[in-house]
Amino acid sequence: MKQFATLTLAAALSCASGAAFASADLAKAKNCTACHASDKKLIGPAYKDIAAKYANDKDAVAKLTKKVREGGVGVWGQIPMPANPQVSADEATTLVKWVLSHK
């Protein structure tokens, strides 16, 4: 039984890390990494800073999904985030959830 539990946990962690890698690849494919990094500000804020800012905001996924697609300015300074219409709503939601998972 202990062996089964260990295998189940290993499979779950593998799936979770696979999703994280897929989201990282999506961020690269959609050029998010041109302006953002995990742990430091580039042109835009670090993913971990975004996650911290929105940690207690129940509407964060919806707000940020819209911002990814439509762009915006003013939350992090005066450098605008351009609109990204090439990112589908589903892709934007996946990316936002991934960004918000950063610690």
DSSP file (Angstrom, degrees, kcal/mol; ACC not computed):
  #  RESIDUE AA STRUCTURE BP1 BP2  ACC     N-H-->O    O-->H-N    N-H-->O    O-->H-N    TCO  KAPPA ALPHA  PHI   PSI    X-CA   Y-CA   Z-CA
    1    1 A M     >        0   0    0      0, 0.0     4,-2.2     0, 0.0     5,-0.2   0.000 360.0 360.0 360.0 -41.4    0.0    0.0    0.0
    2    2 A K  H  >  +     0   0    0      1,-0.2     4,-2.1     2,-0.2     5,-0.2   0.888 360.0  52.4 -62.1 -38.3    2.8    2.4    0.9
    3    3 A Q  H  > S+     0   0    0      2,-0.2     4,-2.4     1,-0.2    -1,-0.2   0.891 108.0  51.1 -64.8 -39.4    4.4    1.7   -2.5
    4    4 A F  H  > S+     0   0    0      2,-0.2     4,-2.6     1,-0.2    -2,-0.2   0.914 109.7  49.8 -63.7 -43.4    1.1    2.6   -4.3
    5    5 A A  H  X S+     0   0    0     -4,-2.2     4,-2.4     1,-0.2    -2,-0.2   0.897 110.7  50.1 -62.9 -40.4    0.8    5.8   -2.4
    6    6 A T  H  X S+     0   0    0     -4,-2.1     4,-2.5     2,-0.2    -2,-0.2   0.916 111.8  47.4 -64.2 -43.8    4.4    6.7   -3.3
    7    7 A L  H  X S+     0   0    0     -4,-2.4     4,-2.4     2,-0.2    -2,-0.2   0.891 111.4  51.2 -64.9 -39.3    3.7    6.0   -7.0
    8    8 A T  H  X S+     0   0    0     -4,-2.6     4,-2.3     2,-0.2    -2,-0.2   0.925 111.5  47.2 -63.3 -45.0    0.5    8.0   -6.9
    9    9 A L  H  X S+     0   0    0     -4,-2.4     4,-2.6     1,-0.2     5,-0.2   0.921 111.7  50.8 -62.8 -44.0    2.3   11.0   -5.4
   10   10 A A  H  X S+     0   0    0     -4,-2.5     4,-2.0     1,-0.2    -2,-0.2   0.898 111.0  48.8 -61.2 -41.0    5.1   10.7   -8.0
   11   11 A A  H  X S+     0   0    0     -4,-2.4     4,-2.2     2,-0.2    -1,-0.2   0.908 111.3  49.6 -66.1 -41.5    2.6   10.6  -10.8
   12   12 A A  H  X S+     0   0    0     -4,-2.3     4,-2.4     1,-0.2    -2,-0.2   0.920 112.0  47.6 -64.1 -44.1    0.7   13.6   -9.5
   13   13 A L  H  X S+     0   0    0     -4,-2.6     4,-2.6     1,-0.2     5,-0.2   0.876 110.0  53.5 -65.2 -36.8    3.9   15.7   -9.1
   14   14 A S  H  X S+     0   0    0     -4,-2.0     4,-2.1    -5,-0.2    -1,-0.2   0.916 110.1  46.8 -63.2 -43.7    5.0   14.7  -12.6
   15   15 A C  H  X S+     0   0    0     -4,-2.2     4,-2.1     2,-0.2    -2,-0.2   0.918 112.8  49.8 -64.4 -43.3    1.7   15.9  -14.0
   16   16 A A  H  X S+     0   0    0     -4,-2.4     4,-1.8     1,-0.2    -2,-0.2   0.921 113.0  45.3 -63.8 -44.1    1.9   19.2  -12.1
   17   17 A S  H  X S+     0   0    0     -4,-2.6     4,-2.4     1,-0.2    -1,-0.2   0.846 109.6  56.7 -70.2 -31.0    5.5   19.9  -13.1
   18   18 A G  H  X S+     0   0    0     -4,-2.1     4,-2.3    -5,-0.2    -1,-0.2   0.899 106.5  49.6 -62.5 -40.8    4.5   19.0  -16.7
   19   19 A A  H  X S+     0   0    0     -4,-2.1     4,-2.3     2,-0.2    -2,-0.2   0.886 109.7  51.7 -64.8 -38.9    1.8   21.6  -16.6
   20   20 A A  H  X S+     0   0    0     -4,-1.8     4,-2.3     2,-0.2    -2,-0.2   0.919 110.9  47.0 -64.6 -42.8    4.4   24.1  -15.3
   21   21 A F  H  X S+     0   0    0     -4,-2.4     4,-2.5     2,-0.2    -2,-0.2   0.901 110.9  52.3 -65.1 -39.8    6.8   23.4  -18.1
   22   22 A A  H  X S+     0   0    0     -4,-2.3     4,-2.2     1,-0.2    -2,-0.2   0.907 110.9  47.6 -62.1 -41.1    4.0   23.6  -20.7
   23   23 A S  H  X S+     0   0    0     -4,-2.3     4,-2.5     2,-0.2    -2,-0.2   0.879 110.1  51.9 -69.0 -37.3    3.0   27.0  -19.3
   24   24 A A  H  X S+     0   0    0     -4,-2.3     4,-1.9     2,-0.2    -2,-0.2   0.909 110.9  48.5 -63.2 -41.0    6.7   28.2  -19.4
   25   25 A D  H  X S+     0   0    0     -4,-2.5     4,-2.7     2,-0.2    -2,-0.2   0.891 110.2  51.5 -64.9 -38.9    6.9   27.1  -23.0
   26   26 A L  H  X S+     0   0    0     -4,-2.2     4,-2.3     2,-0.2     6,-0.2   0.907 107.3  53.3 -64.1 -41.6    3.6   28.9  -23.8
   27   27 A A  H  <>S+     0   0    0     -4,-2.5     5,-2.3     1,-0.2     6,-0.9   0.893 112.0  45.3 -60.5 -39.9    5.1   32.1  -22.2
   28   28 A K  H ><5S+     0   0    0     -4,-1.9     3,-1.5     3,-0.2    -2,-0.2   0.928 112.4  50.9 -67.1 -45.0    8.1   31.8  -24.4
   29   29 A A  H 3<5S+     0   0    0     -4,-2.7    -2,-0.2     1,-0.3    -1,-0.2   0.832 112.2  46.4 -63.4 -33.0    6.0   31.1  -27.5
   30   30 A K  T 3<5S-     0   0    0     -4,-2.3    -1,-0.3    -5,-0.2    -2,-0.2   0.270 115.0-115.4 -95.0  10.9    3.8   34.1  -26.8
   31   31 A N  T X 5S+     0   0    0     -3,-1.5     3,-1.2    -5,-0.1     4,-0.4   0.669  73.1 135.3  66.4  21.1    6.8   36.4  -26.2
   32   32 A C  G >>< +     0   0    0     -5,-2.3     4,-1.9     1,-0.2     3,-1.5   0.865  67.4  62.8 -62.1 -34.9    5.9   37.0  -22.5
   33   33 A T  G 34 S+     0   0    0     -6,-0.9    -1,-0.2     1,-0.3    -5,-0.1   0.548  84.2  75.5 -73.3  -6.0    9.6   36.5  -21.7
   34   34 A A  G <4 S+     0   0    0     -3,-1.2    -1,-0.3     1,-0.1    -2,-0.2   0.805 117.7  15.1 -69.5 -28.2   10.6   39.5  -23.8
   35   35 A C  T <4 S+     0   0    0     -3,-1.5     9,-2.8    -4,-0.4     8,-0.7   0.569 124.4  55.0-120.4 -15.9    9.3   41.7  -21.0
   36   36 A H  B  <  -A   41   0A   0     -4,-1.9     2,-0.3     6,-0.2    10,-0.2  -0.911  50.3-177.7-127.4 149.5    8.9   39.4  -17.9
   37   37 A A        -     0   0    0      3,-0.6    10,-2.6    -2,-0.3    11,-0.3  -0.905  37.2-111.1-134.5 165.1   11.1   37.0  -15.9
   38   38 A S  S    S+     0   0    0     -2,-0.3    10,-2.2     8,-0.2    11,-0.2   0.924 107.5  12.9 -61.9 -47.1   10.3   34.8  -12.9
   39   39 A D  S    S+     0   0    0      8,-0.2     2,-0.3     7,-0.1    -1,-0.2   0.334 118.9  49.9-123.6   6.8   12.3   36.6  -10.3
   40   40 A K  S    S-     0   0    0      5,-0.1    -3,-0.6     0, 0.0     2,-0.3  -0.999  77.3-106.3-147.9 151.2   13.4   40.1  -11.6
   41   41 A K  B     +A   36   0A   0     -2,-0.3    -5,-0.1     1,-0.1    -3,-0.1  -0.556  39.7 163.0 -72.5 132.5   11.9   43.1  -13.3
   42   42 A L  S    S-     0   0    0      2,-2.2    -6,-0.2    -7,-0.6    -1,-0.1   0.312  77.8 -39.3-109.5-112.3   12.7   43.5  -16.9
   43   43 A I  S    S+     0   0    0     -8,-0.7    -7,-0.2    -9,-0.2    36,-0.1   0.869 139.5  30.9 -79.1 -42.7   10.5   45.8  -18.9
   44   44 A G  S    S-     0   0    0     -9,-2.8    -2,-2.2     1,-0.2    -7,-0.2  -0.565 107.7 -72.7-106.3 174.5    7.5   44.5  -16.9
   45   45 A P        -     0   0    0      0, 0.0    -8,-0.2     0, 0.0    -1,-0.2  -0.197  53.2 -95.8 -67.5 158.1    7.3   43.2  -13.4
   46   46 A A     >  -     0   0    0    -10,-0.2     4,-2.1     1,-0.1     3,-0.4  -0.400  30.5-119.2 -68.1 148.5    8.6   39.8  -12.3
   47   47 A Y  H  > S+     0   0    0    -10,-2.6     4,-2.7     1,-0.2     5,-0.2   0.893 115.5  54.6 -56.2 -40.8    6.1   36.9  -12.3
   48   48 A K  H  > S+     0   0    0    -10,-2.2     4,-2.1   -11,-0.3    -1,-0.2   0.849 107.2  50.5 -65.5 -32.5    6.7   36.5   -8.5
   49   49 A D  H  > S+     0   0    0     -3,-0.4     4,-2.4   -11,-0.2    -1,-0.2   0.875 110.3  49.3 -71.5 -37.4    5.9   40.2   -7.9
   50   50 A I  H  X S+     0   0    0     -4,-2.1     4,-2.0     2,-0.2    -2,-0.2   0.939 111.1  50.0 -63.6 -46.4    2.6   39.9   -9.9
   51   51 A A  H  < S+     0   0    0     -4,-2.7     4,-0.4    48,-0.3    -2,-0.2   0.903 112.2  47.6 -59.4 -42.2    1.7   36.8   -7.9
   52   52 A A  H >< S+     0   0    0     -4,-2.1     3,-0.9     1,-0.2     4,-0.3   0.914 110.6  51.2 -66.1 -42.7    2.4   38.6   -4.6
   53   53 A K  H 3< S+     0   0    0     -4,-2.4     3,-0.3     1,-0.2    -1,-0.2   0.870 120.2  34.2 -63.0 -37.0    0.4   41.7   -5.6
   54   54 A Y  T >< S+     0   0    0     -4,-2.0     3,-1.6     1,-0.2    -1,-0.2   0.245  82.6 113.2-104.1  12.5   -2.7   39.6   -6.6
   55   55 A A  T <  S+     0   0    0     -3,-0.9    -1,-0.2    -4,-0.4    -2,-0.1   0.820  87.3  33.7 -56.4 -35.2   -2.4   36.9   -4.0
   56   56 A N  T 3  S+     0   0    0     -3,-0.3     2,-0.8    -4,-0.3    -1,-0.3   0.202  91.8 107.0-108.0  15.5   -5.6   37.9   -2.2
   57   57 A D    X   -     0   0    0     -3,-1.6     3,-1.7     1,-0.1     4,-0.3  -0.838  49.3-166.5 -99.8 107.6   -7.6   39.1   -5.2
   58   58 A K  T 3  S+     0   0    0     -2,-0.8     3,-0.2     1,-0.3     4,-0.2   0.703  90.6  50.7 -67.0 -18.0  -10.3   36.7   -6.0
   59   59 A D  T 3> S+     0   0    0      1,-0.2     4,-2.6     2,-0.1    -1,-0.3   0.274  78.3 107.4 -99.4   9.8  -10.9   38.4   -9.4
   60   60 A A  H <> S+     0   0    0     -3,-1.7     4,-3.1     1,-0.2     5,-0.3   0.888  74.2  52.7 -59.5 -43.9   -7.2   38.3  -10.4
   61   61 A V  H  > S+     0   0    0     -4,-0.3     4,-2.3    -3,-0.2    -1,-0.2   0.941 113.9  42.5 -61.0 -47.0   -7.5   35.6  -13.0
   62   62 A A  H  > S+     0   0    0     -4,-0.2     4,-1.9     2,-0.2    -1,-0.2   0.929 117.1  47.2 -64.7 -45.5  -10.3   37.4  -14.9
   63   63 A K  H  X S+     0   0    0     -4,-2.6     4,-2.0     1,-0.2    -2,-0.2   0.930 116.7  42.3 -62.1 -46.8   -8.6   40.9  -14.5
   64   64 A L  H  X S+     0   0    0     -4,-3.1     4,-2.6    -5,-0.2    -1,-0.2   0.833 109.6  56.9 -74.9 -31.4   -5.2   39.7  -15.6
   65   65 A T  H  X S+     0   0    0     -4,-2.3     4,-1.8    -5,-0.3    -1,-0.2   0.928 110.1  46.5 -61.2 -43.7   -6.5   37.5  -18.5
   66   66 A K  H  X S+     0   0    0     -4,-1.9     4,-3.1    -5,-0.2     5,-0.3   0.906 111.6  51.3 -63.6 -41.9   -8.2   40.6  -19.9
   67   67 A K  H  X S+     0   0    0     -4,-2.0     4,-2.5     1,-0.2    -2,-0.2   0.885 106.5  54.0 -65.6 -38.5   -5.0   42.7  -19.4
   68   68 A V  H  < S+     0   0    0     -4,-2.6    16,-0.6     1,-0.2    -1,-0.2   0.931 117.8  36.5 -59.0 -44.5   -2.9   40.1  -21.2
   69   69 A R  H  < S+     0   0    0     -4,-1.8    15,-0.9    14,-0.2    -2,-0.2   0.873 130.3  28.7 -77.7 -38.6   -5.3   40.2  -24.2
   70   70 A E  H  < S-     0   0    0     -4,-3.1    13,-0.3    13,-0.2    -3,-0.2   0.604  98.4-136.4-102.6 -14.0   -6.1   44.0  -24.2
   71   71 A G     <  -     0   0    0     -4,-2.5     2,-0.3    -5,-0.3    -1,-0.2  -0.221  22.4-164.9  82.6-179.4   -3.0   45.5  -22.7
   72   72 A G  B     -B   81   0B   0      9,-2.1     9,-3.5    -4,-0.1     2,-0.3  -0.963  11.2-145.0 173.7 174.4   -2.9   48.3  -20.1
   73   73 A V        +     0   0    0     -2,-0.3     5,-0.2     7,-0.2     6,-0.0  -0.982  64.1  46.1-157.1 151.2   -0.9   50.9  -18.3
   74   74 A G  S    S+     0   0    0      3,-1.8     4,-0.1    -2,-0.3     3,-0.0   0.047  80.3  88.8 108.6 -25.8   -0.6   52.4  -14.8
   75   75 A V  S    S+     0   0    0      1,-0.2     3,-0.1     2,-0.1    -2,-0.0   0.892 108.4  19.8 -72.6 -38.0   -0.6   49.5  -12.4
   76   76 A W  S    S-     0   0    0      1,-0.4     2,-0.3     3,-0.2    -1,-0.2   0.174 131.9 -68.9-115.5  14.1    3.2   49.0  -12.5
   77   77 A G  S    S-     0   0    0      1,-0.1    -3,-1.8    -3,-0.0    -1,-0.4  -0.842  70.1 -54.3 126.3-166.4    4.2   52.4  -13.8
   78   78 A Q  S    S+     0   0    0     -2,-0.3    -1,-0.1    -5,-0.2    -3,-0.0   0.419  95.0 104.7 -97.1   1.3    3.9   54.2  -17.1
   79   79 A I  S    S-     0   0    0     -3,-0.1    -5,-0.2   -36,-0.1    -3,-0.2  -0.747  72.3-131.5 -81.1 118.6    5.4   51.7  -19.4
   80   80 A P        -     0   0    0      0, 0.0    -7,-0.2     0, 0.0    -2,-0.1  -0.362   1.3-133.9 -74.3 148.1    2.4   50.2  -21.2
   81   81 A M  B     -B   72   0B   0     -9,-3.5    -9,-2.1    -2,-0.1     3,-0.1  -0.905  33.8-129.4 -92.0 121.0    1.8   46.5  -21.6
   82   82 A P        -     0   0    0      0, 0.0   -11,-0.3     0, 0.0     2,-0.1  -0.279  24.6 -95.7 -70.3 157.4    0.8   46.1  -25.2
   83   83 A A        -     0   0    0    -13,-0.3   -13,-0.2   -12,-0.1   -14,-0.2  -0.399  29.2-156.6 -65.7 148.7   -2.3   44.2  -26.3
   84   84 A N    >   +     0   0    0    -15,-0.9     3,-2.0   -16,-0.6   -14,-0.1  -0.584  25.1 161.8-128.5  68.9   -1.7   40.5  -27.2
   85   85 A P  T 3  S+     0   0    0      0, 0.0    -1,-0.1     0, 0.0   -16,-0.1   0.693  71.5  70.0 -65.5 -17.0   -4.6   39.6  -29.5
   86   86 A Q  T 3  S+     0   0    0     -3,-0.1     2,-0.6   -56,-0.1   -17,-0.1   0.615  84.0  83.8 -73.8 -11.1   -2.6   36.6  -30.8
   87   87 A V  S <  S-     0   0    0     -3,-2.0    -3,-0.1   -19,-0.1   -57,-0.0  -0.839  81.5-136.4 -93.7 119.3   -3.1   35.0  -27.3
   88   88 A S     >  -     0   0    0     -2,-0.6     4,-2.8     1,-0.1     5,-0.2  -0.237  23.2-108.1 -69.0 164.0   -6.4   33.2  -27.1
   89   89 A A  H  > S+     0   0    0      1,-0.2     4,-2.3     2,-0.2     5,-0.2   0.904 121.6  49.6 -59.6 -42.1   -8.6   33.6  -24.0
   90   90 A D  H  > S+     0   0    0      2,-0.2     4,-2.3     1,-0.2    -1,-0.2   0.911 111.8  47.7 -64.8 -42.3   -7.8   30.1  -23.0
   91   91 A E  H  > S+     0   0    0      2,-0.2     4,-2.7     1,-0.2    -2,-0.2   0.910 111.2  51.3 -64.1 -41.7   -4.1   30.6  -23.4
   92   92 A A  H  X S+     0   0    0     -4,-2.8     4,-2.7     2,-0.2    -2,-0.2   0.910 109.9  49.4 -62.6 -42.3   -4.2   33.9  -21.5
   93   93 A T  H  X S+     0   0    0     -4,-2.3     4,-2.5     2,-0.2     5,-0.2   0.916 111.3  49.7 -62.7 -43.3   -6.0   32.1  -18.6
   94   94 A T  H  X S+     0   0    0     -4,-2.3     4,-2.0     1,-0.2    -2,-0.2   0.928 112.9  47.0 -60.4 -45.9   -3.4   29.4  -18.6
   95   95 A L  H  X S+     0   0    0     -4,-2.7     4,-2.8     2,-0.2    -2,-0.2   0.913 111.9  49.9 -63.1 -44.0   -0.6   31.9  -18.5
   96   96 A V  H  X S+     0   0    0     -4,-2.7     4,-2.8     2,-0.2    -2,-0.2   0.927 110.3  49.5 -63.2 -45.6   -2.2   34.0  -15.8
   97   97 A K  H  X S+     0   0    0     -4,-2.5     4,-0.7     1,-0.2    -1,-0.2   0.894 112.6  49.0 -60.7 -39.0   -2.8   31.0  -13.6
   98   98 A W  H >< S+     0   0    0     -4,-2.0     3,-0.8    -5,-0.2     4,-0.4   0.930 111.5  48.3 -65.5 -46.3    0.9   30.0  -14.1
   99   99 A V  H >< S+     0   0    0     -4,-2.8     3,-1.6     1,-0.2   -48,-0.3   0.921 109.3  53.3 -60.2 -43.4    2.1   33.5  -13.3
  100  100 A L  H 3< S+     0   0    0     -4,-2.8    -1,-0.2     1,-0.3    -2,-0.2   0.656  99.1  64.8 -68.9 -14.2    0.0   33.6  -10.2
  101  101 A S  T << S+     0   0    0     -3,-0.8    -1,-0.3    -4,-0.7    -2,-0.2   0.572  78.4 108.3 -82.8  -8.9    1.5   30.3   -9.0
  102  102 A H    <         0   0    0     -3,-1.6    -3,-0.0    -4,-0.4   -63,-0.0  -0.436 360.0 360.0 -70.9 140.4    5.0   31.9   -8.7
  103  103 A K              0   0    0     -2,-0.1    -1,-0.1   -52,-0.1    -3,-0.0   0.346 360.0 360.0-119.5 360.0    6.3   32.4   -5.2
